[in-house]
Amino acid sequence: MPRLRNASDWERGLRASVRSSTATGWSVREDKGRVRLEVRTERLNGSTTLPFDWSRRNVGDVVSRARNIYTLVTDGHDIRDAAKIANNLAPQEEVQWDRAIEAFRQKKTTTGLEIKEKTWNEDYRPYLEFSAASMQATKAPRNSVELAQKVLREWKDRPRSSEKALIAIKAFLDFSINNYGLSSRSWSLTREQLKEIRGRPQAARELAILEDTEITQLAQEVGLTRNGEGWKNYVALASTYGLRREEPWLCTAKKHPKHGFQMWCRNEKISGAYRTQPRWLFPLAPEGATWDDLVEAMLTERLALPDTRPGAWNTLLSKLEYWRELVKKYTDQGQHLKPGAIRDSYSYRAHKEGIAVHRICKAMGHSLITHQKHYVWATEDSVFEG
């Protein structure tokens, strides 16, 4: 570096301010009338020209820009890229989001507490694709808080989706900070920030529990639709064994070591650190159900199901007049009727029958904590029941 001669007071002050705003080894000098930022440390050796004239009037801008570049470098950028980002020539919003999302998908589905593609498609993909589109828009969010707020507004009427969205975004941003050079200063989401973004939690809606007669009537109604016999079998299986939406297709009759042939579900659902194991099912049909012995029907191949995806169940219900009547009935009562109400009703029947909680959890394939948080144990009328 050329020797400095006759440095004026403002030049000495500029160099001192840059050093105090960055770290040892960081400095500025004049280079052909412009400001050159140089870094000479054990781990980093480089320089870049800043878009400022070497002039007293630019002291404040130079110090501010040097500090911004220093922050970006400490977050993993090299000095030239950091200078471009700080100059808005290559803003961080221009990260190759699609590539980063695909890398994140690979990580989530193949390493650690790996998730299934179904979980990815339901709990991550829609929120991250919306985020990527937002980041590439003309007025892109400038930091993690703005991004999270925008995503939250998109799903504001669906509390569960909003919760999933924030979980997905935080995990993805942490991944991108570690692997794609996003600034942790601007793009991390702290617990306090998430709490503030969520705001006061909405009161949980009371879940509707279908009456036994409504479940049996529903079986009759879906039996009149296309693939009706298959859908009737679906309702019989789901209500008798308290199954998740996709599980009727994963059931088979299997010989138990002590109890003869019983229904077996081979589903393995991953939720965080918890993995649902394949399990024996416990029959508890709605009162008044007229369908045959389901284990026998399964053994004799008389329990065919619709050749479709599990999501078709929601679509079928949305078109069914009887289901719309049920939705209106429970909405008028201040309750939320969801397509998975058949499973919720199984939980309620099991508790009403006095079956031990650990047996209910085992049969339904989830932990006690999950059962306590998401499944119905009693209704308002239960307080009056002897």
C-alpha positions in Angstrom: 0.0 0.0 0.0 1.4 3.4 -0.9 2.7 5.4 1.9 0.3 8.1 3.3 1.7 11.6 3.4 0.3 14.7 4.9 -3.1 13.2 5.7 -5.6 15.8 6.7 -7.6 15.7 9.9 -10.8 14.5 8.1 -8.8 11.6 6.5 -7.3 10.5 9.8 -10.8 10.8 11.3 -12.3 8.7 8.5 -9.7 5.9 8.9 -10.2 5.9 12.7 -14.0 5.7 12.3 -13.8 2.8 9.8 -11.5 0.9 12.2 -13.9 1.4 15.2 -16.9 0.5 13.1 -15.4 -2.8 11.8 -12.4 -4.7 13.2 -8.6 -4.9 13.2 -7.3 -5.2 9.6 -10.0 -3.1 8.0 -9.0 0.2 6.5 -9.7 2.7 3.7 -7.5 4.6 1.4 -7.7 6.8 -1.7 -7.5 5.1 -5.1 -7.7 7.3 -8.2 -10.0 9.7 -6.4 -12.3 7.0 -5.1 -12.5 5.2 -1.7 -11.0 1.8 -1.5 -11.9 -0.5 1.3 -9.2 -3.1 2.2 -9.2 -6.1 4.6 -6.0 -7.7 5.8 -6.7 -10.4 8.4 -5.6 -14.0 9.0 -8.8 -15.3 7.4 -9.5 -12.6 4.8 -7.4 -10.7 2.3 -9.1 -8.5 -0.3 -10.3 -5.1 -1.3 -13.1 -3.3 -3.2 -13.7 0.1 -4.5 -16.7 2.0 -2.9 -18.9 4.3 -5.0 -17.8 7.4 -3.2 -15.3 10.2 -4.0 -12.4 10.6 -1.6 -13.9 13.7 -0.1 -14.7 15.2 3.3 -18.5 15.3 2.4 -18.6 11.5 2.0 -17.2 10.6 5.4 -20.5 9.6 6.9 -21.5 7.5 3.9 -18.2 5.7 3.7 -18.3 4.8 7.4 -21.8 3.5 7.1 -21.1 1.5 4.0 -17.9 0.0 5.5 -19.9 -1.1 8.6 -22.6 -2.7 6.4 -20.0 -4.6 4.3 -18.3 -5.7 7.5 -21.6 -7.1 8.8 -22.2 -9.0 5.5 -18.7 -10.4 5.6 -19.1 -11.7 9.1 -22.3 -13.4 7.9 -20.2 -15.4 5.3 -20.0 -13.2 2.2 -16.7 -12.4 0.6 -15.8 -8.7 0.4 -16.7 -8.1 -3.2 -20.1 -9.8 -2.9 -20.8 -8.0 0.3 -20.0 -4.7 -1.4 -22.5 -5.5 -4.2 -25.2 -6.4 -1.8 -24.6 -3.2 0.3 -24.8 -1.2 -3.0 -28.1 -2.9 -4.0 -26.5 -4.3 -7.1 -27.1 -7.8 -6.0 -29.7 -7.6 -3.2 -30.1 -10.6 -1.0 -33.6 -11.0 -2.3 -32.0 -12.3 -5.6 -30.8 -15.5 -3.9 -31.8 -18.3 -6.2 -34.9 -19.1 -4.1 -36.0 -22.1 -6.1 -32.7 -23.8 -5.8 -32.5 -23.0 -2.1 -36.0 -24.4 -1.6 -35.1 -27.6 -3.4 -31.9 -28.0 -1.4 -34.0 -27.5 1.8 -36.5 -30.1 0.6 -33.7 -32.6 0.1 -32.4 -32.0 3.6 -35.8 -32.3 5.2 -36.8 -35.5 3.4 -33.5 -37.4 3.5 -31.5 -36.4 6.6 -32.1 -36.1 10.4 -35.7 -36.3 11.5 -36.6 -36.9 7.8 -40.2 -36.2 6.7 -42.3 -37.7 4.0 -43.0 -36.0 0.7 -46.7 -35.8 1.8 -45.6 -33.8 4.8 -43.4 -31.6 2.7 -46.2 -30.9 0.3 -48.7 -30.0 3.0 -46.5 -28.3 5.7 -43.7 -26.6 3.8 -44.1 -26.3 0.0 -47.1 -23.9 -0.3 -45.6 -21.4 2.2 -42.1 -21.5 0.8 -43.3 -21.1 -2.8 -45.4 -18.1 -1.7 -42.3 -16.7 0.1 -40.2 -17.2 -3.0 -42.7 -15.4 -5.2 -42.9 -12.5 -2.6 -39.1 -12.2 -2.5 -39.0 -11.8 -6.3 -41.8 -9.2 -6.5 -41.1 -5.6 -7.2 -41.6 -4.6 -3.6 -40.0 -7.5 -1.9 -39.8 -7.8 1.9 -36.6 -6.3 3.2 -36.1 -8.7 6.2 -37.5 -11.8 7.9 -40.1 -9.9 9.8 -41.6 -8.3 6.8 -41.6 -11.7 4.9 -43.3 -13.5 7.9 -45.9 -10.8 8.2 -46.7 -11.0 4.5 -47.1 -14.8 4.6 -49.2 -14.6 7.7 -51.6 -12.2 6.0 -52.0 -14.7 3.2 -53.3 -17.4 5.6 -54.8 -15.1 8.3 -58.2 -16.9 8.2 -56.6 -20.3 8.8 -54.9 -20.4 12.2 -53.4 -23.9 11.8 -52.0 -23.0 8.3 -50.6 -19.7 9.8 -48.8 -21.7 12.5 -47.3 -24.2 9.9 -46.3 -21.2 7.7 -44.2 -19.6 10.4 -42.6 -22.9 11.3 -41.7 -23.5 7.7 -40.3 -20.0 7.0 -38.2 -19.9 10.2 -36.6 -23.3 9.3 -36.0 -22.3 5.7 -34.4 -19.0 6.6 -32.1 -20.6 9.2 -31.1 -23.1 6.5 -30.5 -20.3 3.9 -28.4 -18.3 6.4 -26.2 -21.3 7.0 -26.0 -22.4 3.3 -26.8 -19.5 1.0 -25.2 -16.5 2.6 -28.3 -14.7 3.8 -27.5 -12.2 6.5 -28.4 -13.5 9.9 -28.8 -9.9 11.1 -31.7 -9.3 8.7 -33.1 -12.8 8.0 -33.1 -14.7 11.3 -36.4 -15.0 13.2 -36.1 -15.0 16.9 -38.6 -16.4 19.4 -39.5 -12.9 20.5 -40.1 -11.8 16.9 -42.3 -14.8 16.2 -44.3 -14.1 19.3 -44.8 -10.5 18.2 -45.8 -11.5 14.7 -48.3 -14.1 15.8 -49.9 -11.6 18.2 -52.5 -12.7 20.7 -53.5 -16.3 19.8 -57.1 -16.8 18.6 -59.4 -18.7 20.8 -59.5 -22.3 19.8 -62.7 -23.2 17.9 -64.7 -26.0 19.5 -64.6 -29.0 17.3 -67.9 -30.6 16.3 -68.4 -34.3 17.2 -70.6 -36.2 14.8 -73.4 -38.2 16.4 -73.4 -41.9 15.6 -76.6 -41.5 13.6 -75.0 -38.8 11.5 -72.0 -41.0 10.7 -74.2 -43.9 9.6 -76.3 -41.5 7.6 -73.1 -40.1 6.0 -72.1 -43.6 5.0 -75.4 -44.0 3.2 -75.1 -40.6 1.5 -71.6 -41.2 0.1 -72.8 -44.7 -1.0 -75.0 -42.9 -3.5 -72.1 -41.0 -5.1 -69.6 -42.1 -7.8 -67.5 -45.0 -6.4 -70.2 -45.1 -3.7 -69.6 -48.6 -2.4 -65.9 -47.8 -1.9 -66.7 -44.6 -0.1 -69.1 -46.4 2.1 -66.4 -48.8 3.0 -64.1 -45.9 3.7 -66.5 -44.4 6.2 -67.0 -47.8 7.9 -63.2 -48.3 8.3 -62.5 -44.7 9.4 -65.3 -44.5 11.9 -64.9 -48.0 13.4 -61.1 -47.6 13.9 -60.6 -43.8 14.3 -58.3 -43.6 11.2 -56.5 -40.6 9.7 -57.6 -39.5 6.2 -55.1 -41.7 4.4 -55.1 -44.7 6.6 -58.1 -46.8 5.3 -55.9 -47.6 2.3 -53.1 -48.8 4.6 -55.2 -51.3 6.6 -55.1 -55.1 6.3 -56.5 -58.0 8.3 -53.6 -59.7 10.1 -53.4 -62.6 12.6 -52.7 -61.4 16.1 -50.5 -63.8 18.3 -53.3 -63.9 21.0 -56.5 -62.5 19.5 -56.9 -64.1 16.1 -57.4 -61.9 13.0 -57.5 -58.2 13.8 -57.2 -55.0 11.7 -53.7 -53.8 11.3 -52.6 -50.4 10.0 -49.1 -50.1 8.5 -49.0 -46.3 8.4 -45.9 -44.6 9.7 -46.5 -40.9 10.3 -43.6 -38.7 11.3 -44.3 -35.6 13.4 -41.1 -33.9 14.7 -39.3 -36.4 16.9 -42.3 -38.7 17.1 -42.9 -41.5 14.6 -46.2 -43.4 14.5 -45.4 -47.1 14.4 -47.6 -49.6 12.5 -50.3 -50.6 14.9 -53.1 -52.9 15.8 -56.5 -51.2 15.7 -59.3 -51.3 18.2 -62.9 -51.6 16.8 -65.5 -49.2 18.2 -68.2 -48.8 15.6 -70.8 -46.0 15.9 -74.0 -47.3 17.6 -76.5 -48.5 15.0 -73.8 -49.2 12.3 -75.1 -51.9 10.0 -71.9 -52.8 8.1 -70.5 -56.3 8.2 -67.6 -57.6 10.3 -64.8 -55.5 8.7 -62.0 -57.9 9.5 -63.9 -60.7 7.8 -64.8 -58.4 4.9 -61.1 -57.5 4.5 -60.1 -61.2 4.5 -62.6 -62.0 1.8 -61.8 -59.0 -0.3 -65.2 -57.4 0.2 -63.8 -54.1 1.5 -62.7 -52.3 -1.7 -61.9 -48.6 -1.5 -62.0 -45.9 -4.1 -59.0 -45.9 -6.4 -58.1 -42.3 -5.7 -55.9 -40.1 -3.4 -56.9 -39.5 0.2 -57.5 -35.8 -0.6 -60.5 -36.8 -2.7 -62.4 -37.3 0.6 -62.4 -33.6 1.3 -63.5 -32.9 -2.3 -66.3 -35.4 -2.1 -67.6 -33.9 1.1 -67.5 -30.3 -0.3 -70.0 -31.5 -3.0 -72.3 -33.5 -0.7 -75.5 -31.7 0.2 -75.8 -33.7 3.5 -72.4 -32.7 4.6 -73.2 -29.0 3.9 -76.3 -29.4 6.1 -74.1 -30.8 8.9 -71.6 -28.0 8.5 -74.4 -25.4 8.8 -75.9 -27.2 11.8 -72.7 -27.2 13.8 -71.6 -23.7 12.7 -74.9 -22.4 14.1 -73.9 -24.1 17.3 -70.6 -22.3 17.3 -68.6 -25.5 16.4 -66.2 -26.3 13.6 -67.0 -29.4 11.6 -63.9 -30.6 9.7 -63.5 -33.6 7.3 -61.6 -35.5 10.0 -64.5 -35.3 12.4 -65.0 -39.1 12.0 -61.7 -39.6 13.7 -62.6 -37.1 16.4 -65.9 -38.8 17.0 -64.0 -42.1 17.6 -61.9 -40.5 20.3 -65.1 -39.2 22.0 -66.8 -42.6 21.9 -63.7 -44.3 23.3 -63.6 -41.9 26.3 -67.3 -42.2 26.8 -66.9 -46.0 26.9 -64.3 -45.5 29.6 -61.4 -47.0 27.7 -58.0 -46.2 29.2 -56.3 -43.2 27.6 -53.1 -45.1 26.9 -55.1 -47.7 24.9 -56.9 -45.0 22.9 -53.6 -43.3 22.1 -52.1 -46.6 21.0 -55.0 -47.5 18.8 -55.1 -44.0 17.2 -51.4 -43.9 16.7 -50.3 -40.8 18.5 -48.7 -39.6 21.7 -50.6 -38.6 24.9 -49.5 -35.0 24.4 -51.0 -35.0 20.9 -54.1 -36.6 22.1 -54.6 -34.0 24.9 -53.9 -31.1 22.6 -55.9 -32.1 19.5 -58.6 -34.7 20.3 -61.9 -34.5 22.0 -62.4 -36.1 25.4 -65.8 -34.8 26.2 -68.5 -32.4 25.1 -70.5 -29.7 26.9 -73.2 -32.3 27.8 -70.7 -34.7 29.4 -70.9 -32.8 32.7 -74.6 -33.9 33.0 -73.9 -37.5 32.1 -73.7 -40.0 34.9 
